[in-house]
Amino acid sequence: MADKPEGRGPAEIEAARKLFAGPCEFVAGAASIASLPAAGLPEIAFAGRSNVGKSSLVNALTGRNSLARVSSKPGHTRQVNFFDLGNRLFLVDLPGYGFAQVSKSMKETWQDLASAYLRGRPTLKRVCLLIDSRHGVKEADRETMKNLDAAAVSYQLVLTKTDQLKEAEIACAVAAAETVARKHGAAHPQALPTSSLTGAGIPELRAEIIGTAGLQARS
């Protein structure tokens, strides 16, 4: 087995499990800057290349099959989607970047919307930047990392689809991602390996999320 991510203990993992097992509802889908909801609860956003598995990861975190819509066609998420987790935290699913099969003008619209969101949310605690573990950090990811650095937005690399790798390959993918992260000022130094299919790494990511958001366990 690959080593589990360090930094979050059993108590935090259990507290996170309870929170993510509770109510979680879609509350808003913003297709323009003007339609972004007012900032309120702490927010954790999910960004990444088209078809990297953002919606699948949101579903896996919340233990649901269809909270966030999943498609095999790149570019399915076309707005900034907000999910209310127990009235304590917003999970935010951002439009994918990369090879979405849409017009150049539409891509630019999505990019402008995501950029405006990332720059202007005082309640945004961290961006989970998803990386396909099979392919590693690509040029489009590096560009996004530079933009997040420039905006001073905290982010962490989260590797997806690790079920398609061997254990030794997962360790190599994590090490490679962390090498890249260490070169970026706003990046968390630890990369988290996950699989939405098997659930590997999901408890640890939940714990990392609630810790980052500053949420305390409730009895």
C-alpha positions in Angstrom: 0.0 0.0 0.0 1.1 3.6 -0.6 1.9 5.6 2.4 -1.1 7.6 3.7 -0.9 11.4 3.7 0.5 12.8 6.9 -0.7 15.7 8.9 -4.3 14.8 9.9 -5.0 12.5 12.8 -7.8 9.9 13.4 -9.9 12.4 15.3 -9.9 14.8 12.4 -10.6 12.0 9.9 -13.6 10.9 12.0 -14.9 14.5 12.4 -14.6 15.0 8.7 -16.4 11.7 7.9 -19.3 12.9 10.1 -19.5 16.3 8.4 -19.3 14.9 4.9 -21.9 12.2 5.7 -24.4 14.9 6.6 -26.6 17.1 4.4 -25.0 18.5 1.2 -27.1 20.4 -1.3 -26.5 22.2 -4.6 -27.3 25.8 -3.9 -26.1 27.9 -6.8 -24.6 27.7 -10.3 -23.0 30.9 -11.5 -22.5 31.3 -15.2 -21.4 34.9 -14.9 -19.4 37.1 -12.5 -22.6 39.0 -11.6 -24.4 35.8 -10.6 -21.8 34.6 -8.1 -23.5 34.3 -4.7 -22.5 36.5 -1.9 -19.5 35.3 0.2 -20.5 33.7 3.5 -19.4 30.3 4.6 -15.8 29.2 4.2 -15.1 27.8 0.7 -13.0 25.0 -0.7 -12.8 25.1 -4.5 -11.9 22.3 -6.9 -10.0 23.1 -10.1 -8.3 21.1 -12.8 -8.1 20.2 -16.5 -11.2 19.1 -18.3 -12.1 15.5 -17.5 -9.6 15.2 -14.6 -12.4 14.0 -12.3 -13.6 17.1 -10.3 -17.2 16.2 -10.2 -16.4 12.5 -9.4 -14.3 13.7 -6.5 -17.0 15.9 -5.1 -19.4 13.0 -5.3 -16.9 10.7 -3.6 -16.2 13.2 -0.8 -19.9 13.5 0.0 -20.7 9.8 -0.5 -23.2 10.6 -3.2 -23.5 9.3 -6.8 -25.0 12.4 -8.5 -24.5 15.5 -6.3 -22.2 16.9 -9.0 -23.0 15.8 -12.6 -20.4 13.6 -14.1 -19.7 13.2 -17.8 -17.1 11.4 -19.9 -17.1 14.4 -22.3 -14.6 17.1 -21.4 -16.0 20.5 -20.5 -19.2 19.3 -18.9 -19.0 21.7 -15.9 -19.8 25.1 -17.5 -20.4 27.2 -14.5 -19.2 27.7 -10.9 -21.2 25.3 -8.9 -21.7 25.8 -5.1 -22.6 23.0 -2.7 -23.6 23.7 0.9 -22.1 21.1 3.2 -24.2 21.1 6.4 -24.4 24.9 6.4 -20.8 25.0 7.5 -18.8 24.9 4.2 -19.2 25.5 0.5 -17.7 23.1 -1.9 -17.1 24.9 -5.2 -16.8 23.0 -8.5 -15.0 25.2 -11.1 -15.2 24.8 -14.9 -12.4 22.7 -16.2 -9.6 24.1 -18.4 -7.6 22.4 -21.2 -9.3 20.5 -23.9 -13.0 21.2 -23.6 -14.6 20.7 -27.0 -16.2 24.1 -27.1 -15.5 27.4 -28.9 -12.6 29.6 -28.1 -14.9 32.4 -26.9 -16.7 30.0 -24.5 -13.4 28.8 -23.1 -12.4 32.4 -22.5 -15.7 33.1 -20.8 -15.2 30.2 -18.4 -11.6 31.2 -17.8 -12.6 34.8 -17.0 -15.4 33.6 -14.7 -13.1 31.2 -12.8 -10.3 33.8 -12.5 -12.8 36.4 -11.2 -14.0 34.0 -8.6 -10.5 33.0 -7.5 -9.3 36.6 -7.2 -12.3 38.0 -5.4 -13.5 35.5 -2.7 -12.4 36.5 0.8 -14.0 33.2 2.2 -12.0 31.0 -0.2 -9.7 29.0 2.1 -7.9 26.7 -0.5 -8.1 25.4 -4.0 -7.7 21.7 -4.5 -5.9 21.6 -7.9 -6.7 18.2 -9.4 -4.0 16.4 -11.4 -4.5 13.2 -13.3 -2.0 10.8 -11.6 -1.5 9.0 -14.8 -0.1 12.0 -16.6 1.3 14.3 -13.9 1.4 18.1 -14.0 0.9 19.4 -17.5 1.6 22.8 -19.0 -2.0 24.0 -18.5 -1.7 23.0 -14.8 1.6 24.9 -14.5 -0.1 28.0 -15.9 -2.9 27.7 -13.5 -0.4 27.3 -10.6 1.4 30.5 -11.7 -1.9 32.4 -11.8 -2.8 31.1 -8.3 0.6 32.2 -7.1 0.1 35.6 -8.5 -3.3 35.9 -6.9 -1.9 34.6 -3.5 -4.5 31.9 -3.4 -3.5 28.9 -1.3 -3.8 25.6 -3.3 -2.9 21.9 -2.9 -2.3 19.3 -5.6 -4.7 16.4 -5.4 -3.9 13.4 -7.6 -6.9 11.6 -9.1 -7.5 8.2 -10.7 -4.8 6.5 -8.7 -6.7 3.2 -9.0 -5.3 3.0 -12.5 -1.7 3.0 -11.2 0.4 0.4 -9.4 1.5 1.2 -5.8 5.0 2.1 -6.8 3.7 4.3 -9.6 1.5 6.2 -7.1 4.5 6.9 -4.9 6.4 8.2 -7.9 3.4 10.4 -9.0 3.1 11.9 -5.6 6.9 12.6 -5.4 6.8 14.2 -8.9 3.9 16.4 -8.0 5.5 17.5 -4.7 8.6 18.5 -6.5 6.6 20.8 -8.7 4.6 22.2 -5.8 7.8 23.1 -3.9 8.6 25.6 -6.7 5.4 27.5 -6.2 4.9 30.0 -3.4 1.2 29.5 -2.8 1.2 25.7 -3.1 0.9 23.4 -0.2 4.0 21.2 -0.2 2.1 17.9 0.2 0.2 16.3 -2.7 -2.7 14.0 -1.9 -3.3 10.8 -3.9 -7.0 9.8 -4.3 -9.3 7.6 -6.2 -13.0 8.4 -6.5 -13.6 4.8 -7.7 -12.0 2.9 -4.7 -12.2 5.7 -2.1 -8.5 5.7 -1.5 -7.3 8.9 0.0 -10.8 10.3 0.4 -10.9 10.2 4.2 -7.6 12.0 4.4 -8.7 14.7 1.9 -11.9 15.3 3.9 -9.8 15.8 7.0 -7.5 18.2 5.2 -10.4 20.2 3.9 -12.1 20.7 7.3 -8.7 21.5 8.9 -7.9 24.1 6.2 -11.4 25.6 6.5 -10.9 26.0 10.3 -13.9 23.8 11.2 -14.1 22.3 14.6 -15.6 18.9 15.3 -19.2 18.9 16.7 -20.5 16.4 19.1 
